[in-house]
Amino acid sequence: MPNHPVVEQIERAAATTGALIAGIGPEQWKLPTPCADWDVTALVNHLVGGIHLYVGQLTDTDPGKAHEDDWLGDDPVAAYRSAAAADLAAWRRPGALDHSVTISLGEVPGEFAATVHLTELAVHGVDIAVATGQENLLDTELLEGLLAAIRQLGVDPYRVPGIFGPEAPAAEGAPVHLRLLAHLGRPVQA
């Protein structure tokens, strides 16, 4: 069975985010991120926890912890790699996109959940890149497509605390990753 385009995009976003996490220097784990409440460690932990929750939903298994519990242990890079591998396996299962998934927005169809998950992976990857100075590793083609899709879909109903803030300004000609962050309500500097 061929991969669905959104699953292929999840794979690309997961690979990019994995490279970014692997590139975090020892002194960078406590740096602030564009997500005001999270430093790099907290953001990576949130991302890994969220991945495990999606895997649990897609495979009808208990992830064993709450979203913000410690998912990283002593090796955040290995924790992410393991979670990402399980995530891709879950999304590639036959019928995964037909499976309803319960997320913070409620119960949603699998394909919509996959798009939300893609957004989480890609945007938090951008957050990590900005925080750690690794913007050169970003997949700009993927981010261009995601930004266009988000603009077409419309995020105004999701501009609530904990999801997306009001659109922030971005400089004319700003790189796509900064335009994406600004569109989703994160203050950016170009």
C-alpha positions in Angstrom: 0.0 0.0 0.0 1.6 3.4 -1.0 2.0 6.0 1.7 -0.5 8.8 1.9 1.0 12.2 1.2 0.4 13.4 4.8 2.2 10.4 6.1 5.1 11.1 3.8 5.2 14.6 5.1 5.1 13.4 8.7 8.2 11.2 7.8 10.0 14.2 6.4 9.1 16.4 9.4 10.1 13.7 11.8 13.5 13.3 10.1 14.2 17.0 10.1 13.2 17.4 13.7 15.3 14.4 14.6 18.4 16.0 13.0 17.7 19.2 14.9 17.3 17.4 18.2 20.6 15.5 17.5 22.3 18.8 16.9 21.3 20.4 20.2 24.5 21.2 22.1 24.9 20.3 25.8 24.7 23.9 26.8 21.6 24.5 24.6 19.0 22.4 26.4 18.0 25.2 28.8 17.7 27.9 26.1 14.4 29.6 25.6 12.3 28.7 22.6 9.6 30.6 20.6 7.1 28.8 22.8 7.3 31.2 25.8 6.6 28.6 28.5 9.1 26.1 27.4 12.9 25.9 27.2 14.5 23.4 24.7 14.2 20.5 27.1 10.6 21.1 28.0 9.7 21.6 24.3 11.4 18.3 23.2 9.8 16.5 26.1 6.4 17.9 25.1 7.0 16.8 21.5 8.1 13.2 22.5 5.1 12.9 24.9 2.7 14.0 22.2 4.2 11.5 19.8 3.6 8.7 22.3 0.0 9.9 22.8 -0.6 9.7 19.1 0.9 6.2 18.9 -1.3 5.1 21.7 -4.4 6.5 19.9 -3.4 4.9 16.6 -2.6 1.5 18.1 -5.2 1.4 20.9 -2.5 1.1 23.5 -1.9 3.0 26.7 1.2 5.2 26.4 1.8 4.7 30.1 2.3 8.4 31.0 0.7 11.8 30.7 1.7 14.2 28.0 4.0 16.4 30.2 5.6 13.6 32.2 9.3 12.9 31.7 9.6 11.1 28.4 13.3 12.0 27.8 15.1 10.2 30.6 18.9 10.4 30.3 19.1 10.4 26.5 16.7 12.9 24.8 18.0 12.1 21.4 17.4 8.4 21.8 14.0 9.1 23.3 13.0 11.1 20.3 14.3 8.5 17.8 12.5 5.7 19.5 9.2 7.7 19.6 9.6 8.8 16.0 10.1 5.2 14.8 7.0 4.1 16.7 5.1 7.0 15.3 5.9 6.3 11.7 5.0 2.6 12.2 1.7 3.6 13.7 0.8 6.1 10.8 1.8 3.5 8.2 -0.5 0.8 9.6 -3.3 -0.1 7.2 -6.4 2.0 8.0 -4.5 4.4 10.3 -6.0 7.5 8.6 -9.5 6.0 8.9 -9.0 5.7 12.7 -10.6 8.5 14.8 -8.1 10.1 17.1 -8.8 12.1 20.3 -6.6 15.1 20.6 -6.9 18.4 22.5 -9.5 19.5 19.9 -11.7 16.5 20.7 -12.3 13.4 18.5 -11.2 14.0 15.0 -10.9 11.9 11.8 -7.5 10.3 11.3 -6.5 12.3 8.2 -7.2 15.6 10.1 -5.3 14.3 13.1 -2.4 13.4 10.8 -2.3 17.0 9.6 -2.4 18.4 13.1 0.4 16.0 14.0 2.4 17.1 11.0 2.0 20.7 12.1 3.2 19.8 15.6 6.3 18.0 14.3 7.2 20.7 11.8 6.5 23.7 14.0 8.2 22.4 17.1 11.1 21.5 14.8 11.2 25.2 13.8 11.0 26.2 17.4 14.1 24.0 18.1 15.9 25.3 15.1 15.3 28.9 16.1 16.3 28.4 19.7 19.5 26.5 18.8 20.6 28.4 15.7 20.0 25.4 13.3 17.7 27.1 10.8 19.9 26.0 7.9 18.7 22.4 8.6 15.0 23.1 8.0 13.1 21.6 5.1 11.9 24.8 3.5 9.9 23.0 0.8 7.9 21.2 3.5 7.4 24.4 5.5 6.2 26.3 2.4 3.6 23.6 1.7 2.5 23.5 5.3 2.1 27.2 5.6 0.0 27.3 2.4 -2.1 24.4 3.7 -2.6 26.1 7.1 -3.6 29.4 5.4 -6.1 27.6 3.2 -7.5 25.6 6.1 -7.7 28.6 8.4 -6.6 28.6 12.0 -8.7 31.3 13.4 -11.0 28.9 15.3 -7.8 27.5 16.9 -6.4 30.9 18.0 -6.9 30.1 21.7 -4.4 29.8 24.6 -2.5 26.6 24.3 -3.0 26.1 20.6 -2.3 29.2 18.4 -2.1 32.9 19.3 -3.1 35.9 17.2 -1.0 36.2 14.1 2.2 38.1 14.8 4.0 40.4 12.4 6.8 39.0 10.2 9.2 41.1 8.1 8.5 41.3 4.4 10.6 38.7 2.7 11.2 36.8 6.0 12.2 33.1 5.6 9.3 30.7 5.5 10.0 29.2 8.9 9.6 32.7 10.5 6.5 33.4 8.5 5.0 30.1 9.7 5.8 30.9 13.3 4.3 34.4 13.0 1.2 33.0 11.3 0.7 30.7 14.3 1.1 33.5 16.8 4.7 33.3 17.8 6.7 36.6 18.0 9.6 36.4 15.5 12.6 38.5 14.7 13.9 38.4 11.1 
